[in-house]
Amino acid sequence: MSEYVLKLNKENFEEIIKNNEKVIVDFWADWCMPCKIMAPIFEKLAQKFHNQIIFAKVNVDEEVELAEKFQIMSIPNFIIFKNGNKVEEIVGAMPENIFEKKILDILK
């Protein structure tokens, strides 16, 4: 994790989601190759939009309860929250420009 990406767990998840207008959460795992492909893209977008959107990650192996709560079946799985509510889910790896466009379209 970097200064631009928060690590979420069951202790801080609700607080971060409820206290920030826009949050995108990456549900991932160490063994997941598509997750590894998306990690630098997620980090780059976190740096680019750090004043507008909170970027955070949840390791599904460490936070099984959160993965179950959001019914994470495939990873990487990106859930976007606005004002504390889930508004969209993006599943799978994709090129940076497509991922960025999807995020911006959802958060308009």
C-alpha positions as CSV (number, residue, x, y, z in Angstrom):
1,M,0.0,0.0,0.0
2,S,1.0,3.6,-0.5
3,E,0.1,6.9,0.9
4,Y,-2.6,7.1,-1.7
5,V,-4.3,3.7,-1.0
6,L,-5.8,2.8,2.3
7,K,-5.8,-0.7,3.6
8,L,-9.3,-1.6,4.8
9,N,-10.3,-4.3,7.3
10,K,-13.4,-5.1,9.3
11,E,-12.4,-2.5,12.0
12,N,-12.2,0.5,9.7
13,F,-14.3,-0.4,6.6
14,E,-17.6,1.2,7.6
15,E,-16.0,4.4,9.0
16,I,-14.1,5.0,5.7
17,I,-17.1,4.2,3.5
18,K,-19.5,6.4,5.5
19,N,-17.2,9.3,6.1
20,N,-16.1,9.9,2.5
21,E,-18.2,11.0,-0.4
22,K,-16.5,8.8,-3.0
23,V,-14.6,5.5,-2.3
24,I,-13.5,2.8,-4.6
25,V,-12.5,-0.5,-3.0
26,D,-10.3,-3.1,-4.6
27,F,-11.1,-6.6,-3.3
28,W,-7.9,-8.6,-4.2
29,A,-5.6,-11.5,-3.1
30,D,-1.8,-12.1,-3.3
31,W,-2.2,-15.2,-5.5
32,C,-4.4,-13.5,-8.1
33,M,-2.6,-12.7,-11.3
34,P,-5.2,-10.3,-12.7
35,C,-5.1,-8.5,-9.3
36,K,-1.3,-8.1,-9.7
37,I,-1.9,-6.7,-13.2
38,M,-4.4,-4.1,-11.8
39,A,-2.4,-3.1,-8.7
40,P,-0.1,-0.6,-10.5
41,I,-3.1,0.8,-12.4
42,F,-5.1,1.2,-9.2
43,E,-2.1,2.9,-7.6
44,K,-1.6,5.3,-10.5
45,L,-5.2,6.3,-10.5
46,A,-5.1,6.7,-6.7
47,Q,-2.3,9.2,-7.1
48,K,-4.0,11.0,-10.0
49,F,-7.4,11.4,-8.2
50,H,-6.3,11.4,-4.5
51,N,-8.1,14.8,-3.9
52,Q,-11.4,13.5,-5.4
53,I,-11.8,9.8,-4.6
54,I,-10.6,7.6,-1.7
55,F,-8.9,4.5,-3.1
56,A,-8.7,1.5,-0.8
57,K,-7.9,-2.2,-0.8
58,V,-9.3,-5.3,1.0
59,N,-7.4,-8.5,0.9
60,V,-10.1,-11.2,0.6
61,D,-7.9,-13.8,2.3
62,E,-7.4,-11.7,5.4
63,E,-10.9,-10.2,5.4
64,V,-13.2,-13.1,4.7
65,E,-16.1,-11.5,6.4
66,L,-16.0,-8.4,4.2
67,A,-15.6,-10.6,1.1
68,E,-18.7,-12.6,2.1
69,K,-20.7,-9.4,3.0
70,F,-20.2,-8.1,-0.5
71,Q,-20.6,-11.5,-2.2
72,I,-17.2,-11.3,-3.8
73,M,-17.0,-14.3,-6.2
74,S,-14.3,-13.1,-8.6
75,I,-11.3,-10.9,-8.2
76,P,-10.1,-8.3,-8.8
77,N,-13.5,-6.8,-7.8
78,F,-13.8,-3.1,-7.5
79,I,-16.8,-1.7,-5.6
80,I,-17.6,2.0,-5.9
81,F,-19.4,3.7,-3.0
82,K,-21.0,7.2,-3.1
83,N,-22.1,8.8,0.1
84,G,-21.9,5.5,1.9
85,N,-23.9,3.5,-0.7
86,K,-22.7,0.9,-3.2
87,V,-23.3,2.3,-6.6
88,E,-21.4,0.0,-8.9
89,E,-19.2,-3.0,-9.2
90,I,-16.4,-3.6,-11.7
91,V,-15.0,-7.1,-12.0
92,G,-11.8,-8.2,-13.8
93,A,-8.6,-6.7,-15.2
94,M,-8.7,-4.1,-18.0
95,P,-6.5,-1.5,-19.5
96,E,-5.9,1.7,-17.5
97,N,-7.8,4.0,-19.9
98,I,-10.9,1.8,-19.8
99,F,-10.8,1.4,-16.0
100,E,-10.3,5.2,-15.5
101,K,-13.2,5.9,-17.8
102,K,-15.5,3.5,-16.0
103,I,-14.7,5.0,-12.6
104,L,-15.2,8.6,-13.9
105,D,-18.5,7.7,-15.6
106,I,-19.8,6.1,-12.4
107,L,-18.8,9.0,-10.2
108,K,-20.2,11.8,-12.3
